[in-house]
Amino acid sequence: MKAQCPKCGVIFETPWHPTLVHIGSLKYMKCPACGKSSMMHTGIKDEVTWPRTNATGGTEKVKSEAELLDQRIESSKYER
């Protein structure tokens, strides 16, 4: 089963676990790409976009400029 993160938009394979909190097709889980936890839509028909693969066939975590900026803003909230 696939899920889509509402924060970063990636589609990934969901782990099956009997204690996942869910409401219909929404499940509360953590996104492997951005690390945020939220209610995510499951049963997505689109192709998986996470993890991204590079030219050699391996996987790597590639973030866009917007994602890097969002991450810097989010982490700066907790700095003093």
N, C-alpha and C positions, 0 to 999 in steps of 0.2 A: 504494500500500500504506500502511496506517496502523499506527502504533505507540502503545503506552500507557506512559507514564512510571510506574514503580513508586513513585517518591518523591512526586510531586504529583498523579498520576492523570489528567493531561490526555492527550487523544488528538490526534495530529497526523499530517500527511502526512510520510512518510519520504522522504528523498532517496535516490536510487539511486546506489550507488558500488561499484565492483568490489572494493575493499579493505576493506569493512566486515567486522569480525570477527563471525562468527555461529556459533550452535550450534542447528541445527534452525530453529525459529521465533523464537529469541532473537537479538537483534543488539545489539552494543555501540555506543551512540551517545549524543550529547548532547541533552538535552531543551531545546527552544527556550523553554519557559516558565520553568523554574527554573534552568536552566544546569548541572544535574548530569549527569554521565556514568555510565551503568550499562547492564546487560544489560536490554533491553526486549522485551516480547512484540510481535511484528508480526502482521499479518493480522487485526487487530481489525475486527469488523463494525459496531461502534457509530459514531455520527456524530462528526465532528471537533469538538473543543472548543477547539482552539487554532489560530489566534489568535482571541480573543474579539472580537465586533463590538459597536460602540455603536449608539445609536439612529439616527445619521446614516449608517450603513453603513460607516463607517471601522473600522479595527482599533485596539485599544489594549490595553496590558498592564495588567490589573486583578488585583491580588493580594488574597486574603482576609486577615483579621486573623491567622489561624494561619500563613499563608505569610510574612507580614511578621515575625511573632515568630520563626519558624524561621530566617529570613534574618538577623535581628539576632543570634540565638544563634550561628549558624554563623560570622558575621563576627567576633564577639567572641572566638572561640577564638584568633584570631591577633593580637589586640591585646596590648600590653604595658602 
